[in-house]
Amino acid sequence: MRHIHLQVFGRVQGVGFRYFTQRIAMNYNIVGTVQNVDDYVEIYAQGDDADIE
């Protein structure tokens, strides 16, 4: 099991990035959160090592 924390900068707000990320995570059985924070998106995710890769 692996945990990761990501901060994604750039044009990621108002373009469906969180929805896209959720769809990808569901396909790989990854759980966690994705939230807007000021000028970036923050991701906390957990899943099997192979799925997180």
PDBQT receptor file of N, H, CA, C and O in Angstrom, charges set to zero:
ATOM      1  N   MET A   1       0.853  -1.171   0.000  1.00  0.00    +0.000 N 
ATOM      2  CA  MET A   1       0.000   0.000   0.000  1.00  0.00    +0.000 C 
ATOM      3  C   MET A   1       0.898   1.233   0.000  1.00  0.00    +0.000 C 
ATOM      4  O   MET A   1       1.881   1.291   0.739  1.00  0.00    +0.000 OA
ATOM      5  N   ARG A   2       0.564   2.194  -0.812  1.00  0.00    +0.000 N 
ATOM      6  H   ARG A   2      -0.235   2.147  -1.412  1.00  0.00    +0.000 HD
ATOM      7  CA  ARG A   2       1.361   3.411  -0.933  1.00  0.00    +0.000 C 
ATOM      8  C   ARG A   2       0.458   4.633  -0.760  1.00  0.00    +0.000 C 
ATOM      9  O   ARG A   2      -0.694   4.636  -1.194  1.00  0.00    +0.000 OA
ATOM     10  N   HIS A   3       0.999   5.662  -0.123  1.00  0.00    +0.000 N 
ATOM     11  H   HIS A   3       1.935   5.660   0.229  1.00  0.00    +0.000 HD
ATOM     12  CA  HIS A   3       0.323   6.947   0.048  1.00  0.00    +0.000 C 
ATOM     13  C   HIS A   3       1.131   7.991  -0.705  1.00  0.00    +0.000 C 
ATOM     14  O   HIS A   3       2.361   7.976  -0.664  1.00  0.00    +0.000 OA
ATOM     15  N   ILE A   4       0.448   8.896  -1.391  1.00  0.00    +0.000 N 
ATOM     16  H   ILE A   4      -0.551   8.909  -1.424  1.00  0.00    +0.000 HD
ATOM     17  CA  ILE A   4       1.161   9.989  -2.058  1.00  0.00    +0.000 C 
ATOM     18  C   ILE A   4       0.448  11.306  -1.798  1.00  0.00    +0.000 C 
ATOM     19  O   ILE A   4      -0.754  11.343  -1.531  1.00  0.00    +0.000 OA
ATOM     20  N   HIS A   5       1.209  12.373  -1.881  1.00  0.00    +0.000 N 
ATOM     21  H   HIS A   5       2.185  12.342  -2.097  1.00  0.00    +0.000 HD
ATOM     22  CA  HIS A   5       0.693  13.733  -1.762  1.00  0.00    +0.000 C 
ATOM     23  C   HIS A   5       1.236  14.510  -2.949  1.00  0.00    +0.000 C 
ATOM     24  O   HIS A   5       2.447  14.577  -3.154  1.00  0.00    +0.000 OA
ATOM     25  N   LEU A   6       0.340  15.095  -3.728  1.00  0.00    +0.000 N 
ATOM     26  H   LEU A   6      -0.644  15.040  -3.561  1.00  0.00    +0.000 HD
ATOM     27  CA  LEU A   6       0.743  15.858  -4.910  1.00  0.00    +0.000 C 
ATOM     28  C   LEU A   6       0.166  17.258  -4.850  1.00  0.00    +0.000 C 
ATOM     29  O   LEU A   6      -0.923  17.470  -4.317  1.00  0.00    +0.000 OA
ATOM     30  N   GLN A   7       0.899  18.207  -5.398  1.00  0.00    +0.000 N 
ATOM     31  H   GLN A   7       1.783  18.034  -5.831  1.00  0.00    +0.000 HD
ATOM     32  CA  GLN A   7       0.396  19.558  -5.623  1.00  0.00    +0.000 C 
ATOM     33  C   GLN A   7       0.563  19.833  -7.107  1.00  0.00    +0.000 C 
ATOM     34  O   GLN A   7       1.673  19.774  -7.635  1.00  0.00    +0.000 OA
ATOM     35  N   VAL A   8      -0.540  20.133  -7.777  1.00  0.00    +0.000 N 
ATOM     36  H   VAL A   8      -1.442  20.181  -7.348  1.00  0.00    +0.000 HD
ATOM     37  CA  VAL A   8      -0.523  20.334  -9.219  1.00  0.00    +0.000 C 
ATOM     38  C   VAL A   8      -0.781  21.811  -9.492  1.00  0.00    +0.000 C 
ATOM     39  O   VAL A   8      -1.823  22.346  -9.114  1.00  0.00    +0.000 OA
ATOM     40  N   PHE A   9       0.173  22.464 -10.149  1.00  0.00    +0.000 N 
ATOM     41  H   PHE A   9       1.019  22.029 -10.456  1.00  0.00    +0.000 HD
ATOM     42  CA  PHE A   9       0.077  23.885 -10.446  1.00  0.00    +0.000 C 
ATOM     43  C   PHE A   9      -0.230  24.092 -11.924  1.00  0.00    +0.000 C 
ATOM     44  O   PHE A   9      -0.056  23.181 -12.734  1.00  0.00    +0.000 OA
ATOM     45  N   GLY A  10      -0.676  25.259 -12.263  1.00  0.00    +0.000 N 
ATOM     46  H   GLY A  10      -0.818  25.999 -11.605  1.00  0.00    +0.000 HD
ATOM     47  CA  GLY A  10      -1.015  25.575 -13.649  1.00  0.00    +0.000 C 
ATOM     48  C   GLY A  10      -2.514  25.765 -13.781  1.00  0.00    +0.000 C 
ATOM     49  O   GLY A  10      -3.203  26.061 -12.804  1.00  0.00    +0.000 OA
ATOM     50  N   ARG A  11      -3.007  25.597 -14.979  1.00  0.00    +0.000 N 
ATOM     51  H   ARG A  11      -2.448  25.357 -15.773  1.00  0.00    +0.000 HD
ATOM     52  CA  ARG A  11      -4.446  25.772 -15.208  1.00  0.00    +0.000 C 
ATOM     53  C   ARG A  11      -5.166  24.471 -14.855  1.00  0.00    +0.000 C 
ATOM     54  O   ARG A  11      -5.409  23.630 -15.720  1.00  0.00    +0.000 OA
ATOM     55  N   VAL A  12      -5.497  24.321 -13.595  1.00  0.00    +0.000 N 
ATOM     56  H   VAL A  12      -5.299  25.005 -12.893  1.00  0.00    +0.000 HD
ATOM     57  CA  VAL A  12      -6.150  23.107 -13.121  1.00  0.00    +0.000 C 
ATOM     58  C   VAL A  12      -7.480  23.393 -12.437  1.00  0.00    +0.000 C 
ATOM     59  O   VAL A  12      -8.164  22.461 -12.013  1.00  0.00    +0.000 OA
ATOM     60  N   GLN A  13      -7.855  24.643 -12.323  1.00  0.00    +0.000 N 
ATOM     61  H   GLN A  13      -7.299  25.400 -12.667  1.00  0.00    +0.000 HD
ATOM     62  CA  GLN A  13      -9.129  24.989 -11.703  1.00  0.00    +0.000 C 
ATOM     63  C   GLN A  13     -10.087  25.514 -12.760  1.00  0.00    +0.000 C 
ATOM     64  O   GLN A  13      -9.717  26.320 -13.614  1.00  0.00    +0.000 OA
ATOM     65  N   GLY A  14     -11.336  25.037 -12.686  1.00  0.00    +0.000 N 
ATOM     66  H   GLY A  14     -11.637  24.383 -11.992  1.00  0.00    +0.000 HD
ATOM     67  CA  GLY A  14     -12.349  25.472 -13.632  1.00  0.00    +0.000 C 
ATOM     68  C   GLY A  14     -12.297  24.756 -14.972  1.00  0.00    +0.000 C 
ATOM     69  O   GLY A  14     -12.938  25.188 -15.930  1.00  0.00    +0.000 OA
ATOM     70  N   VAL A  15     -11.534  23.655 -15.052  1.00  0.00    +0.000 N 
ATOM     71  H   VAL A  15     -11.013  23.304 -14.273  1.00  0.00    +0.000 HD
ATOM     72  CA  VAL A  15     -11.404  22.923 -16.320  1.00  0.00    +0.000 C 
ATOM     73  C   VAL A  15     -11.764  21.442 -16.173  1.00  0.00    +0.000 C 
ATOM     74  O   VAL A  15     -11.528  20.660 -17.094  1.00  0.00    +0.000 OA
ATOM     75  N   GLY A  16     -12.329  21.047 -15.031  1.00  0.00    +0.000 N 
ATOM     76  H   GLY A  16     -12.520  21.682 -14.282  1.00  0.00    +0.000 HD
ATOM     77  CA  GLY A  16     -12.725  19.660 -14.820  1.00  0.00    +0.000 C 
ATOM     78  C   GLY A  16     -11.614  18.749 -14.343  1.00  0.00    +0.000 C 
ATOM     79  O   GLY A  16     -11.735  17.528 -14.442  1.00  0.00    +0.000 OA
ATOM     80  N   PHE A  17     -10.535  19.314 -13.826  1.00  0.00    +0.000 N 
ATOM     81  H   PHE A  17     -10.437  20.306 -13.745  1.00  0.00    +0.000 HD
ATOM     82  CA  PHE A  17      -9.386  18.509 -13.405  1.00  0.00    +0.000 C 
ATOM     83  C   PHE A  17      -9.736  17.558 -12.262  1.00  0.00    +0.000 C 
ATOM     84  O   PHE A  17      -9.340  16.393 -12.286  1.00  0.00    +0.000 OA
ATOM     85  N   ARG A  18     -10.473  18.043 -11.263  1.00  0.00    +0.000 N 
ATOM     86  H   ARG A  18     -10.795  18.990 -11.243  1.00  0.00    +0.000 HD
ATOM     87  CA  ARG A  18     -10.832  17.179 -10.130  1.00  0.00    +0.000 C 
ATOM     88  C   ARG A  18     -11.706  16.015 -10.591  1.00  0.00    +0.000 C 
ATOM     89  O   ARG A  18     -11.506  14.882 -10.154  1.00  0.00    +0.000 OA
ATOM     90  N   TYR A  19     -12.664  16.282 -11.460  1.00  0.00    +0.000 N 
ATOM     91  H   TYR A  19     -12.826  17.202 -11.815  1.00  0.00    +0.000 HD
ATOM     92  CA  TYR A  19     -13.528  15.223 -11.987  1.00  0.00    +0.000 C 
ATOM     93  C   TYR A  19     -12.698  14.205 -12.770  1.00  0.00    +0.000 C 
ATOM     94  O   TYR A  19     -12.873  12.999 -12.597  1.00  0.00    +0.000 OA
ATOM     95  N   PHE A  20     -11.808  14.679 -13.616  1.00  0.00    +0.000 N 
ATOM     96  H   PHE A  20     -11.666  15.659 -13.756  1.00  0.00    +0.000 HD
ATOM     97  CA  PHE A  20     -10.933  13.801 -14.400  1.00  0.00    +0.000 C 
ATOM     98  C   PHE A  20     -10.086  12.925 -13.477  1.00  0.00    +0.000 C 
ATOM     99  O   PHE A  20      -9.951  11.723 -13.705  1.00  0.00    +0.000 OA
ATOM    100  N   THR A  21      -9.520  13.531 -12.440  1.00  0.00    +0.000 N 
ATOM    101  H   THR A  21      -9.630  14.508 -12.255  1.00  0.00    +0.000 HD
ATOM    102  CA  THR A  21      -8.687  12.803 -11.490  1.00  0.00    +0.000 C 
ATOM    103  C   THR A  21      -9.496  11.728 -10.772  1.00  0.00    +0.000 C 
ATOM    104  O   THR A  21      -9.009  10.618 -10.560  1.00  0.00    +0.000 OA
ATOM    105  N   GLN A  22     -10.723  12.056 -10.402  1.00  0.00    +0.000 N 
ATOM    106  H   GLN A  22     -11.118  12.958 -10.574  1.00  0.00    +0.000 HD
ATOM    107  CA  GLN A  22     -11.591  11.089  -9.732  1.00  0.00    +0.000 C 
ATOM    108  C   GLN A  22     -11.871   9.885 -10.631  1.00  0.00    +0.000 C 
ATOM    109  O   GLN A  22     -11.837   8.744 -10.168  1.00  0.00    +0.000 OA
ATOM    110  N   ARG A  23     -12.142  10.129 -11.893  1.00  0.00    +0.000 N 
ATOM    111  H   ARG A  23     -12.169  11.055 -12.269  1.00  0.00    +0.000 HD
ATOM    112  CA  ARG A  23     -12.423   9.037 -12.840  1.00  0.00    +0.000 C 
ATOM    113  C   ARG A  23     -11.210   8.108 -12.989  1.00  0.00    +0.000 C 
ATOM    114  O   ARG A  23     -11.357   6.885 -12.991  1.00  0.00    +0.000 OA
ATOM    115  N   ILE A  24     -10.031   8.685 -13.111  1.00  0.00    +0.000 N 
ATOM    116  H   ILE A  24      -9.911   9.678 -13.109  1.00  0.00    +0.000 HD
ATOM    117  CA  ILE A  24      -8.811   7.875 -13.225  1.00  0.00    +0.000 C 
ATOM    118  C   ILE A  24      -8.604   7.052 -11.951  1.00  0.00    +0.000 C 
ATOM    119  O   ILE A  24      -8.300   5.861 -12.022  1.00  0.00    +0.000 OA
ATOM    120  N   ALA A  25      -8.769   7.687 -10.790  1.00  0.00    +0.000 N 
ATOM    121  H   ALA A  25      -9.017   8.654 -10.732  1.00  0.00    +0.000 HD
ATOM    122  CA  ALA A  25      -8.579   6.994  -9.515  1.00  0.00    +0.000 C 
ATOM    123  C   ALA A  25      -9.550   5.822  -9.376  1.00  0.00    +0.000 C 
ATOM    124  O   ALA A  25      -9.161   4.750  -8.913  1.00  0.00    +0.000 OA
ATOM    125  N   MET A  26     -10.791   6.015  -9.767  1.00  0.00    +0.000 N 
ATOM    126  H   MET A  26     -11.107   6.886 -10.143  1.00  0.00    +0.000 HD
ATOM    127  CA  MET A  26     -11.779   4.937  -9.681  1.00  0.00    +0.000 C 
ATOM    128  C   MET A  26     -11.375   3.749 -10.550  1.00  0.00    +0.000 C 
ATOM    129  O   MET A  26     -11.576   2.601 -10.155  1.00  0.00    +0.000 OA
ATOM    130  N   ASN A  27     -10.814   4.009 -11.716  1.00  0.00    +0.000 N 
ATOM    131  H   ASN A  27     -10.650   4.942 -12.037  1.00  0.00    +0.000 HD
ATOM    132  CA  ASN A  27     -10.382   2.933 -12.612  1.00  0.00    +0.000 C 
ATOM    133  C   ASN A  27      -9.250   2.099 -12.018  1.00  0.00    +0.000 C 
ATOM    134  O   ASN A  27      -9.096   0.928 -12.366  1.00  0.00    +0.000 OA
ATOM    135  N   TYR A  28      -8.456   2.691 -11.123  1.00  0.00    +0.000 N 
ATOM    136  H   TYR A  28      -8.581   3.642 -10.841  1.00  0.00    +0.000 HD
ATOM    137  CA  TYR A  28      -7.303   2.009 -10.541  1.00  0.00    +0.000 C 
ATOM    138  C   TYR A  28      -7.489   1.664  -9.066  1.00  0.00    +0.000 C 
ATOM    139  O   TYR A  28      -6.526   1.292  -8.394  1.00  0.00    +0.000 OA
ATOM    140  N   ASN A  29      -8.712   1.783  -8.555  1.00  0.00    +0.000 N 
ATOM    141  H   ASN A  29      -9.494   2.086  -9.100  1.00  0.00    +0.000 HD
ATOM    142  CA  ASN A  29      -8.998   1.475  -7.141  1.00  0.00    +0.000 C 
ATOM    143  C   ASN A  29      -8.138   2.298  -6.187  1.00  0.00    +0.000 C 
ATOM    144  O   ASN A  29      -7.666   1.790  -5.170  1.00  0.00    +0.000 OA
ATOM    145  N   ILE A  30      -7.941   3.561  -6.520  1.00  0.00    +0.000 N 
ATOM    146  H   ILE A  30      -8.325   3.973  -7.346  1.00  0.00    +0.000 HD
ATOM    147  CA  ILE A  30      -7.194   4.493  -5.677  1.00  0.00    +0.000 C 
ATOM    148  C   ILE A  30      -8.207   5.348  -4.928  1.00  0.00    +0.000 C 
ATOM    149  O   ILE A  30      -9.186   5.814  -5.510  1.00  0.00    +0.000 OA
ATOM    150  N   VAL A  31      -7.969   5.553  -3.636  1.00  0.00    +0.000 N 
ATOM    151  H   VAL A  31      -7.174   5.175  -3.163  1.00  0.00    +0.000 HD
ATOM    152  CA  VAL A  31      -8.851   6.383  -2.821  1.00  0.00    +0.000 C 
ATOM    153  C   VAL A  31      -8.084   7.596  -2.323  1.00  0.00    +0.000 C 
ATOM    154  O   VAL A  31      -6.855   7.577  -2.263  1.00  0.00    +0.000 OA
ATOM    155  N   GLY A  32      -8.811   8.654  -1.965  1.00  0.00    +0.000 N 
ATOM    156  H   GLY A  32      -9.809   8.669  -2.014  1.00  0.00    +0.000 HD
ATOM    157  CA  GLY A  32      -8.173   9.851  -1.442  1.00  0.00    +0.000 C 
ATOM    158  C   GLY A  32      -9.021  11.074  -1.673  1.00  0.00    +0.000 C 
ATOM    159  O   GLY A  32     -10.238  10.987  -1.837  1.00  0.00    +0.000 OA
ATOM    160  N   THR A  33      -8.353  12.233  -1.684  1.00  0.00    +0.000 N 
ATOM    161  H   THR A  33      -7.364  12.304  -1.551  1.00  0.00    +0.000 HD
ATOM    162  CA  THR A  33      -9.053  13.501  -1.876  1.00  0.00    +0.000 C 
ATOM    163  C   THR A  33      -8.336  14.354  -2.912  1.00  0.00    +0.000 C 
ATOM    164  O   THR A  33      -7.126  14.248  -3.114  1.00  0.00    +0.000 OA
ATOM    165  N   VAL A  34      -9.125  15.203  -3.559  1.00  0.00    +0.000 N 
ATOM    166  H   VAL A  34     -10.108  15.289  -3.395  1.00  0.00    +0.000 HD
ATOM    167  CA  VAL A  34      -8.602  16.195  -4.499  1.00  0.00    +0.000 C 
ATOM    168  C   VAL A  34      -9.324  17.491  -4.173  1.00  0.00    +0.000 C 
ATOM    169  O   VAL A  34     -10.554  17.530  -4.166  1.00  0.00    +0.000 OA
ATOM    170  N   GLN A  35      -8.570  18.553  -3.903  1.00  0.00    +0.000 N 
ATOM    171  H   GLN A  35      -7.571  18.521  -3.909  1.00  0.00    +0.000 HD
ATOM    172  CA  GLN A  35      -9.221  19.813  -3.542  1.00  0.00    +0.000 C 
ATOM    173  C   GLN A  35      -8.472  21.013  -4.099  1.00  0.00    +0.000 C 
ATOM    174  O   GLN A  35      -7.251  20.993  -4.255  1.00  0.00    +0.000 OA
ATOM    175  N   ASN A  36      -9.233  22.053  -4.393  1.00  0.00    +0.000 N 
ATOM    176  H   ASN A  36     -10.225  22.069  -4.267  1.00  0.00    +0.000 HD
ATOM    177  CA  ASN A  36      -8.648  23.321  -4.828  1.00  0.00    +0.000 C 
ATOM    178  C   ASN A  36      -8.057  24.037  -3.622  1.00  0.00    +0.000 C 
ATOM    179  O   ASN A  36      -8.686  24.118  -2.568  1.00  0.00    +0.000 OA
ATOM    180  N   VAL A  37      -6.840  24.556  -3.784  1.00  0.00    +0.000 N 
ATOM    181  H   VAL A  37      -6.329  24.490  -4.641  1.00  0.00    +0.000 HD
ATOM    182  CA  VAL A  37      -6.177  25.345  -2.750  1.00  0.00    +0.000 C 
ATOM    183  C   VAL A  37      -5.534  26.537  -3.441  1.00  0.00    +0.000 C 
ATOM    184  O   VAL A  37      -4.550  26.379  -4.164  1.00  0.00    +0.000 OA
ATOM    185  N   ASP A  38      -6.078  27.721  -3.225  1.00  0.00    +0.000 N 
ATOM    186  H   ASP A  38      -6.877  27.849  -2.638  1.00  0.00    +0.000 HD
ATOM    187  CA  ASP A  38      -5.569  28.943  -3.847  1.00  0.00    +0.000 C 
ATOM    188  C   ASP A  38      -5.329  28.751  -5.344  1.00  0.00    +0.000 C 
ATOM    189  O   ASP A  38      -6.290  28.673  -6.109  1.00  0.00    +0.000 OA
ATOM    190  N   ASP A  39      -4.071  28.674  -5.777  1.00  0.00    +0.000 N 
ATOM    191  H   ASP A  39      -3.290  28.738  -5.155  1.00  0.00    +0.000 HD
ATOM    192  CA  ASP A  39      -3.771  28.604  -7.211  1.00  0.00    +0.000 C 
ATOM    193  C   ASP A  39      -3.269  27.232  -7.650  1.00  0.00    +0.000 C 
ATOM    194  O   ASP A  39      -2.593  27.119  -8.673  1.00  0.00    +0.000 OA
ATOM    195  N   TYR A  40      -3.592  26.192  -6.888  1.00  0.00    +0.000 N 
ATOM    196  H   TYR A  40      -4.141  26.284  -6.057  1.00  0.00    +0.000 HD
ATOM    197  CA  TYR A  40      -3.196  24.835  -7.269  1.00  0.00    +0.000 C 
ATOM    198  C   TYR A  40      -4.230  23.831  -6.768  1.00  0.00    +0.000 C 
ATOM    199  O   TYR A  40      -5.158  24.190  -6.044  1.00  0.00    +0.000 OA
ATOM    200  N   VAL A  41      -4.060  22.583  -7.158  1.00  0.00    +0.000 N 
ATOM    201  H   VAL A  41      -3.306  22.291  -7.747  1.00  0.00    +0.000 HD
ATOM    202  CA  VAL A  41      -4.909  21.496  -6.688  1.00  0.00    +0.000 C 
ATOM    203  C   VAL A  41      -4.040  20.552  -5.870  1.00  0.00    +0.000 C 
ATOM    204  O   VAL A  41      -2.926  20.211  -6.267  1.00  0.00    +0.000 OA
ATOM    205  N   GLU A  42      -4.563  20.136  -4.729  1.00  0.00    +0.000 N 
ATOM    206  H   GLU A  42      -5.468  20.413  -4.406  1.00  0.00    +0.000 HD
ATOM    207  CA  GLU A  42      -3.832  19.251  -3.830  1.00  0.00    +0.000 C 
ATOM    208  C   GLU A  42      -4.483  17.871  -3.853  1.00  0.00    +0.000 C 
ATOM    209  O   GLU A  42      -5.705  17.747  -3.765  1.00  0.00    +0.000 OA
ATOM    210  N   ILE A  43      -3.653  16.840  -3.974  1.00  0.00    +0.000 N 
ATOM    211  H   ILE A  43      -2.660  16.941  -4.046  1.00  0.00    +0.000 HD
ATOM    212  CA  ILE A  43      -4.136  15.463  -4.073  1.00  0.00    +0.000 C 
ATOM    213  C   ILE A  43      -3.476  14.620  -2.990  1.00  0.00    +0.000 C 
ATOM    214  O   ILE A  43      -2.253  14.616  -2.848  1.00  0.00    +0.000 OA
ATOM    215  N   TYR A  44      -4.297  13.909  -2.230  1.00  0.00    +0.000 N 
ATOM    216  H   TYR A  44      -5.291  13.912  -2.345  1.00  0.00    +0.000 HD
ATOM    217  CA  TYR A  44      -3.835  12.875  -1.312  1.00  0.00    +0.000 C 
ATOM    218  C   TYR A  44      -4.429  11.577  -1.827  1.00  0.00    +0.000 C 
ATOM    219  O   TYR A  44      -5.645  11.483  -1.992  1.00  0.00    +0.000 OA
ATOM    220  N   ALA A  45      -3.601  10.579  -2.083  1.00  0.00    +0.000 N 
ATOM    221  H   ALA A  45      -2.613  10.656  -1.949  1.00  0.00    +0.000 HD
ATOM    222  CA  ALA A  45      -4.093   9.330  -2.653  1.00  0.00    +0.000 C 
ATOM    223  C   ALA A  45      -3.448   8.128  -1.977  1.00  0.00    +0.000 C 
ATOM    224  O   ALA A  45      -2.323   8.190  -1.481  1.00  0.00    +0.000 OA
ATOM    225  N   GLN A  46      -4.203   7.029  -1.975  1.00  0.00    +0.000 N 
ATOM    226  H   GLN A  46      -5.117   6.979  -2.377  1.00  0.00    +0.000 HD
ATOM    227  CA  GLN A  46      -3.723   5.781  -1.390  1.00  0.00    +0.000 C 
ATOM    228  C   GLN A  46      -4.187   4.629  -2.259  1.00  0.00    +0.000 C 
ATOM    229  O   GLN A  46      -5.333   4.596  -2.708  1.00  0.00    +0.000 OA
ATOM    230  N   GLY A  47      -3.289   3.686  -2.492  1.00  0.00    +0.000 N 
ATOM    231  H   GLY A  47      -2.358   3.713  -2.128  1.00  0.00    +0.000 HD
ATOM    232  CA  GLY A  47      -3.634   2.512  -3.278  1.00  0.00    +0.000 C 
ATOM    233  C   GLY A  47      -2.483   1.541  -3.326  1.00  0.00    +0.000 C 
ATOM    234  O   GLY A  47      -1.420   1.789  -2.757  1.00  0.00    +0.000 OA
ATOM    235  N   ASP A  48      -2.699   0.437  -4.004  1.00  0.00    +0.000 N 
ATOM    236  H   ASP A  48      -3.563   0.235  -4.466  1.00  0.00    +0.000 HD
ATOM    237  CA  ASP A  48      -1.631  -0.545  -4.180  1.00  0.00    +0.000 C 
ATOM    238  C   ASP A  48      -0.469   0.088  -4.940  1.00  0.00    +0.000 C 
ATOM    239  O   ASP A  48      -0.667   0.977  -5.769  1.00  0.00    +0.000 OA
ATOM    240  N   ASP A  49       0.732  -0.373  -4.652  1.00  0.00    +0.000 N 
ATOM    241  H   ASP A  49       0.894  -1.095  -3.979  1.00  0.00    +0.000 HD
ATOM    242  CA  ASP A  49       1.931   0.178  -5.290  1.00  0.00    +0.000 C 
ATOM    243  C   ASP A  49       1.805   0.223  -6.809  1.00  0.00    +0.000 C 
ATOM    244  O   ASP A  49       2.096   1.247  -7.427  1.00  0.00    +0.000 OA
ATOM    245  N   ALA A  50       1.377  -0.872  -7.403  1.00  0.00    +0.000 N 
ATOM    246  H   ALA A  50       1.141  -1.703  -6.900  1.00  0.00    +0.000 HD
ATOM    247  CA  ALA A  50       1.280  -0.937  -8.868  1.00  0.00    +0.000 C 
ATOM    248  C   ALA A  50       0.257   0.061  -9.408  1.00  0.00    +0.000 C 
ATOM    249  O   ALA A  50       0.463   0.637 -10.477  1.00  0.00    +0.000 OA
ATOM    250  N   ASP A  51      -0.834   0.269  -8.688  1.00  0.00    +0.000 N 
ATOM    251  H   ASP A  51      -1.002  -0.199  -7.820  1.00  0.00    +0.000 HD
ATOM    252  CA  ASP A  51      -1.868   1.201  -9.146  1.00  0.00    +0.000 C 
ATOM    253  C   ASP A  51      -1.418   2.652  -9.022  1.00  0.00    +0.000 C 
ATOM    254  O   ASP A  51      -1.741   3.475  -9.878  1.00  0.00    +0.000 OA
ATOM    255  N   ILE A  52      -0.686   2.969  -7.977  1.00  0.00    +0.000 N 
ATOM    256  H   ILE A  52      -0.424   2.301  -7.281  1.00  0.00    +0.000 HD
ATOM    257  CA  ILE A  52      -0.186   4.333  -7.795  1.00  0.00    +0.000 C 
ATOM    258  C   ILE A  52       0.860   4.666  -8.851  1.00  0.00    +0.000 C 
ATOM    259  O   ILE A  52       0.933   5.806  -9.308  1.00  0.00    +0.000 OA
ATOM    260  N   GLU A  53       1.669   3.688  -9.243  1.00  0.00    +0.000 N 
ATOM    261  H   GLU A  53       1.610   2.762  -8.871  1.00  0.00    +0.000 HD
ATOM    262  CA  GLU A  53       2.682   3.926 -10.285  1.00  0.00    +0.000 C 
ATOM    263  C   GLU A  53       2.013   4.427 -11.533  1.00  0.00    +0.000 C 
ATOM    264  O   GLU A  53       2.685   4.689 -12.531  1.00  0.00    +0.000 OA
TER     265      GLU A  53
